Amino acid sequence: MIAILSDTHSTGGHRLEGAPLEAVRDASAVLHAGDFTSAMALEAFQSECDLLYAVHGNADSVAVRDRLPTARTVEHDGLRIAMTHRRDGGETGLAMFGRSRDADVVVSGHTHRPAVVETDDVLLLNPGSHADPRGNTPGFATVEVESGSFEGQLLATDGTVLETFRGQIQR
């Protein structure tokens, strides 16, 4: 299972508890779409999981920006995921970013609003913020990969399923 989070906005620890903390600890990989804010928050995430793929966001400190790229592409269990904190052009810009990286899924953050958008050739996933929802439902996501396909859930931090999604791996 892959756990996906974003927008921690912490000057201290990871601010994980309950279902998101369990997901991070159980995941074979954790993806974070930026805005840890502090190096302490990034290090706290690293201490909770075996494998962390992350990008930096607009609110991250210089210490975090020095450690993480603005964008990256990850392949995990055959699923190709393009990651960025935000991209100009909204959904169209995110879909173009995903296509340019031959991705099955684009993970982004910044809005603090959990969302899944299916396009013709790439799924756009924003897990929202588990710790600083700013008026939105606090959220995170999980994805399972099996036999050339993937399925996942967008979840509230209490574990309630907000939305399910699935897709085919393109390669």
Secondary structure, DSSP 8 states (H G I E B T S, - for coil): -EEEE----BSSS----HHHHHHHHH-SEEEE-S--BSHHHHHHHHHH-S-EEE---TT--HHHHTTS-SEEEEEETTEEEEEES--TTHHHHHHHHHHHTT-SEEE--SS---EEEE-SS-EEEE---SS--TTS--EEEEEEEETTEEEEEEEETTS-EEEEEEEE---
